[in-house]
Amino acid sequence: MRMRLSTAVAGFLLLAGIGAAAAQDVVIEPEQETVIREYVKKQPLASVKIPGVELNIGSTLPETVELHEVPDTKYRYVVVDNRTVVVDPGTRKIIKIIE
């Protein structure tokens, strides 16, 4: 009985951790995404290289990377390896990659 209870508790804690991680995901509203896409098209930036950083959702950009404001949103962007990367300025994590 004790073994089953421990297994159930471990499973619950695992699922709770997964739920908490999913809750931390940033979702850009469609209207905001449209604003961002239109703005970055009108305000192209030179592409930069960031050695050692993989361009994936959730990757953190180093403090040395200059982030550029997207007006009327809380997000910033930068062009890395010719890909526009939308970043949460509070965490510097990549939240969207615009091809």
Residue frames as a rotation matrix with the C-alpha (Angstrom) as fourth column:
MET 1
0.567 0.824 0.000 0.00
0.824 -0.567 0.000 0.00
0.000 0.000 -1.000 0.00
ARG 2
0.458 -0.467 -0.756 2.79
0.177 -0.786 0.592 2.40
-0.871 -0.406 -0.277 0.94
MET 3
-0.606 -0.719 0.340 4.55
0.432 0.061 0.900 1.75
-0.668 0.692 0.274 -2.41
ARG 4
-0.137 0.646 0.751 1.41
0.972 -0.059 0.228 2.60
0.192 0.761 -0.620 -4.39
LEU 5
0.788 0.435 -0.436 0.91
0.552 -0.814 0.184 5.81
-0.275 -0.385 -0.881 -2.45
SER 6
0.035 -0.867 -0.497 4.51
0.127 -0.490 0.863 6.89
-0.991 -0.093 0.093 -3.05
THR 7
-0.679 -0.243 0.692 4.18
0.669 0.182 0.720 6.14
-0.301 0.953 0.039 -6.76
ALA 8
0.289 0.876 0.387 0.93
0.936 -0.342 0.077 8.11
0.199 0.340 -0.919 -6.95
VAL 9
0.712 -0.081 -0.697 2.46
0.304 -0.860 0.410 11.07
-0.632 -0.505 -0.588 -5.12
ALA 10
-0.387 -0.920 -0.064 5.54
0.241 -0.168 0.956 11.01
-0.890 0.355 0.287 -7.38
GLY 11
-0.463 0.294 0.836 3.32
0.886 0.125 0.447 10.91
0.027 0.948 -0.318 -10.47
PHE 12
0.654 0.751 -0.094 1.23
0.757 -0.651 0.062 13.83
-0.015 -0.112 -0.994 -9.19
LEU 13
0.401 -0.578 -0.711 4.33
0.147 -0.725 0.673 15.91
-0.904 -0.374 -0.206 -8.45
LEU 14
-0.640 -0.626 0.446 5.69
0.503 0.098 0.859 15.18
-0.581 0.774 0.252 -11.91
LEU 15
-0.102 0.706 0.701 2.42
0.954 -0.130 0.270 16.27
0.281 0.696 -0.660 -13.55
ALA 16
0.762 0.353 -0.543 2.26
0.545 -0.802 0.244 19.38
-0.349 -0.482 -0.803 -11.35
GLY 17
-0.107 -0.896 -0.431 5.76
0.199 -0.444 0.874 20.34
-0.974 0.007 0.226 -12.47
ILE 18
-0.678 -0.078 0.731 4.82
0.723 0.105 0.683 19.92
-0.130 0.991 -0.014 -16.11
GLY 19
0.366 0.901 0.232 1.72
0.905 -0.402 0.136 22.06
0.216 0.161 -0.963 -15.61
ALA 20
0.597 -0.216 -0.772 3.74
0.325 -0.815 0.480 24.80
-0.733 -0.538 -0.416 -13.91
ALA 21
-0.538 -0.842 0.032 6.28
0.330 -0.176 0.927 24.81
-0.776 0.509 0.373 -16.74
ALA 22
-0.412 0.459 0.787 3.51
0.891 0.023 0.453 25.07
0.190 0.888 -0.419 -19.34
ALA 23
0.633 0.705 -0.320 1.96
0.763 -0.638 0.104 27.97
-0.131 -0.310 -0.942 -17.45
GLN 24
0.135 -0.678 -0.723 5.21
0.237 -0.686 0.688 29.91
-0.962 -0.265 0.068 -17.84
ASP 25
-0.439 -0.256 0.861 4.98
0.876 0.093 0.474 29.80
-0.201 0.962 0.183 -21.65
VAL 26
-0.488 0.240 -0.840 4.39
-0.129 -0.971 -0.202 33.20
-0.863 0.010 0.504 -23.20
VAL 27
-0.173 0.521 0.836 1.62
0.928 0.370 -0.038 33.33
-0.329 0.769 -0.548 -25.77
ILE 28
-0.905 -0.111 -0.411 1.51
-0.029 -0.947 0.321 36.30
-0.424 0.303 0.853 -28.12
GLU 29
0.086 0.996 0.015 -2.03
0.168 0.001 -0.986 37.29
-0.982 0.087 -0.168 -29.00
PRO 30
0.073 -0.032 0.997 -2.75
0.960 0.275 -0.061 37.22
-0.272 0.961 0.051 -32.77
GLU 31
0.923 0.291 0.253 -3.27
0.351 -0.905 -0.241 41.00
0.159 0.312 -0.937 -32.85
GLN 32
0.658 -0.744 -0.117 0.09
-0.367 -0.452 0.813 41.56
-0.658 -0.492 -0.570 -31.16
GLU 33
-0.037 -0.678 0.734 1.80
0.492 0.627 0.604 39.14
-0.870 0.383 0.310 -33.54
THR 34
0.495 0.289 0.820 0.41
0.866 -0.246 -0.436 41.10
0.075 0.925 -0.372 -36.50
VAL 35
0.987 -0.157 -0.027 1.73
-0.148 -0.969 0.197 44.36
-0.057 -0.190 -0.980 -35.02
ILE 36
0.322 -0.924 0.206 5.15
-0.187 0.151 0.971 42.76
-0.928 -0.351 -0.124 -34.47
ARG 37
0.046 -0.287 0.957 5.36
0.807 0.575 0.134 41.26
-0.589 0.766 0.258 -37.98
GLU 38
0.738 0.300 0.604 4.39
0.627 -0.635 -0.451 44.53
0.248 0.712 -0.657 -39.65
TYR 39
0.910 -0.404 -0.095 6.80
-0.302 -0.801 0.517 46.56
-0.285 -0.441 -0.851 -37.54
VAL 40
0.160 -0.927 0.339 9.84
0.012 0.345 0.938 44.36
-0.987 -0.146 0.066 -38.11
LYS 41
0.251 -0.025 0.968 9.18
0.937 0.256 -0.236 44.39
-0.242 0.966 0.087 -41.87
LYS 42
0.853 0.165 0.496 9.21
0.326 -0.909 -0.260 48.20
0.408 0.383 -0.829 -41.83
GLN 43
0.685 -0.623 0.377 12.20
-0.728 -0.577 0.370 48.43
-0.013 -0.528 -0.849 -39.47
PRO 44
0.840 -0.374 -0.393 14.74
0.220 0.897 -0.384 45.88
0.496 0.236 0.835 -40.72
LEU 45
0.702 -0.666 0.252 17.84
-0.558 -0.295 0.776 45.35
-0.443 -0.685 -0.579 -38.61
ALA 46
0.017 -0.794 -0.607 21.26
-0.830 0.327 -0.451 44.05
0.557 0.512 -0.654 -39.52
SER 47
0.837 0.264 -0.478 21.63
-0.058 0.913 0.403 40.40
0.543 -0.309 0.780 -38.62
VAL 48
0.149 -0.789 0.597 23.96
-0.981 -0.192 -0.009 39.53
0.122 -0.584 -0.802 -35.73
LYS 49
0.133 -0.200 -0.971 25.72
-0.054 0.976 -0.209 36.32
0.990 0.081 0.119 -34.81
ILE 50
0.373 -0.005 0.928 25.58
-0.920 -0.131 0.369 34.94
0.120 -0.991 -0.053 -31.28
PRO 51
-0.301 -0.561 -0.771 28.08
-0.443 0.798 -0.409 32.09
0.845 0.218 -0.489 -30.89
GLY 52
-0.963 -0.182 -0.201 26.96
0.048 0.615 -0.787 29.35
0.267 -0.767 -0.583 -28.53
VAL 53
-0.536 0.843 0.054 23.26
-0.417 -0.208 -0.885 30.28
-0.735 -0.497 0.463 -28.50
GLU 54
-0.844 0.356 0.400 20.74
0.533 0.634 0.560 28.03
-0.054 0.686 -0.726 -30.21
LEU 55
-0.786 0.617 -0.020 17.75
-0.608 -0.768 0.200 29.82
0.108 0.170 0.980 -31.69
ASN 56
-0.591 0.641 -0.489 14.94
0.528 0.766 0.366 27.95
0.610 -0.041 -0.791 -29.97
ILE 57
0.315 0.760 0.569 11.84
-0.249 -0.512 0.822 29.07
0.916 -0.401 0.027 -28.14
GLY 58
0.976 0.111 -0.186 12.88
0.153 0.255 0.955 29.44
0.153 -0.960 0.232 -24.50
SER 59
0.096 -0.995 -0.042 16.58
0.939 0.104 -0.328 30.06
0.331 -0.008 0.944 -25.17
THR 60
0.737 0.084 -0.670 18.00
0.450 -0.801 0.394 33.05
-0.504 -0.593 -0.629 -23.30
LEU 61
0.582 -0.539 0.609 19.90
0.456 -0.404 -0.793 35.76
0.673 0.739 0.010 -25.13
PRO 62
-0.176 -0.737 -0.653 22.99
0.982 -0.089 -0.164 37.18
0.062 -0.670 0.739 -23.41
GLU 63
0.467 0.313 -0.827 22.98
0.557 -0.830 0.000 40.71
-0.687 -0.461 -0.562 -21.98
THR 64
-0.513 -0.781 -0.357 25.43
0.157 -0.494 0.855 41.75
-0.844 0.383 0.376 -24.70
VAL 65
-0.631 0.371 0.682 22.73
0.765 0.153 0.625 41.43
0.128 0.916 -0.380 -27.38
GLU 66
-0.906 0.323 -0.273 20.93
-0.248 -0.929 -0.276 44.71
-0.343 -0.182 0.921 -28.02
LEU 67
-0.431 0.856 0.286 17.16
0.856 0.488 -0.172 44.27
-0.287 0.171 -0.942 -28.06
HIS 68
-0.979 0.123 0.164 14.99
-0.027 -0.870 0.492 46.68
0.203 0.477 0.855 -30.06
GLU 69
-0.627 0.779 -0.027 11.58
-0.104 -0.119 -0.987 47.87
-0.772 -0.616 0.156 -28.95
VAL 70
-0.706 0.601 0.374 8.39
0.579 0.186 0.794 47.03
0.407 0.777 -0.480 -30.81
PRO 71
-0.891 0.369 0.265 6.05
-0.440 -0.846 -0.300 50.00
0.114 -0.384 0.916 -30.19
ASP 72
-0.023 0.992 0.125 2.64
-0.960 -0.057 0.275 49.26
0.280 -0.113 0.953 -28.67
THR 73
0.654 0.161 -0.739 3.83
0.025 0.972 0.233 45.91
0.756 -0.170 0.632 -27.32
LYS 74
0.808 -0.402 0.431 5.84
-0.518 -0.134 0.845 44.77
-0.282 -0.906 -0.316 -24.34
TYR 75
0.746 -0.482 0.460 8.20
0.508 0.858 0.075 42.77
-0.431 0.178 0.885 -26.53
ARG 76
0.236 -0.761 -0.604 11.62
-0.654 -0.584 0.480 43.40
-0.718 0.281 -0.636 -28.04
TYR 77
0.946 0.047 0.321 13.26
0.182 0.741 -0.646 41.92
-0.268 0.670 0.693 -31.13
VAL 78
0.029 -0.954 -0.299 16.61
-0.645 -0.246 0.723 41.30
-0.763 0.171 -0.623 -32.76
VAL 79
0.851 0.155 -0.501 17.69
-0.503 0.509 -0.698 39.63
0.147 0.847 0.511 -36.00
VAL 80
0.030 -0.810 0.585 20.00
-0.670 0.418 0.613 36.67
-0.742 -0.410 -0.530 -35.43
ASP 81
-0.741 -0.407 0.535 21.36
0.094 0.725 0.682 34.62
-0.665 0.556 -0.499 -38.34
ASN 82
-0.913 0.371 -0.168 18.83
-0.321 -0.399 0.859 36.36
0.252 0.838 0.484 -40.62
ARG 83
-0.270 0.857 -0.438 15.90
0.671 0.494 0.553 35.26
0.691 -0.144 -0.708 -38.44
THR 84
-0.298 0.255 0.920 13.78
-0.496 -0.865 0.079 37.74
0.816 -0.433 0.384 -36.52
VAL 85
-0.472 0.029 -0.881 13.61
0.640 0.698 -0.320 36.74
0.606 -0.715 -0.348 -32.88
VAL 86
0.232 0.623 0.747 10.94
-0.312 -0.679 0.664 38.13
0.921 -0.387 0.037 -30.53
VAL 87
-0.549 -0.607 -0.575 12.11
0.426 0.389 -0.817 38.32
0.719 -0.693 0.045 -26.92
ASP 88
0.731 0.632 -0.256 10.52
0.515 -0.265 0.815 38.84
0.448 -0.728 -0.519 -23.52
PRO 89
0.195 -0.746 0.637 12.64
-0.171 -0.665 -0.727 41.74
0.966 0.033 -0.257 -22.22
GLY 90
0.594 0.086 0.800 12.18
-0.789 -0.133 0.600 40.75
0.158 -0.987 -0.011 -18.57
THR 91
0.695 -0.290 0.658 13.72
-0.117 0.858 0.501 37.31
-0.710 -0.425 0.562 -19.00
ARG 92
-0.095 -0.678 -0.729 15.52
-0.886 -0.276 0.373 37.80
-0.454 0.681 -0.574 -22.35
LYS 93
-0.454 0.019 0.891 14.00
0.139 0.989 0.050 34.47
-0.880 0.146 -0.452 -23.44
ILE 94
-0.929 0.149 -0.338 13.04
-0.358 -0.138 0.924 33.87
0.091 0.979 0.181 -27.05
ILE 95
-0.394 0.863 0.316 9.26
-0.178 0.266 -0.947 33.65
-0.902 -0.429 0.049 -27.30
LYS 96
0.750 0.622 0.227 8.80
0.130 0.199 -0.971 33.65
-0.649 0.758 0.069 -31.08
ILE 97
-0.538 -0.843 0.005 10.94
0.134 -0.079 0.988 33.17
-0.832 0.532 0.156 -34.17
ILE 98
0.587 0.729 -0.354 9.58
-0.190 -0.301 -0.935 34.85
-0.787 0.615 -0.038 -37.28
GLU 99
-0.100 -0.611 0.785 10.82
0.675 0.538 0.505 33.28
-0.731 0.581 0.359 -40.50
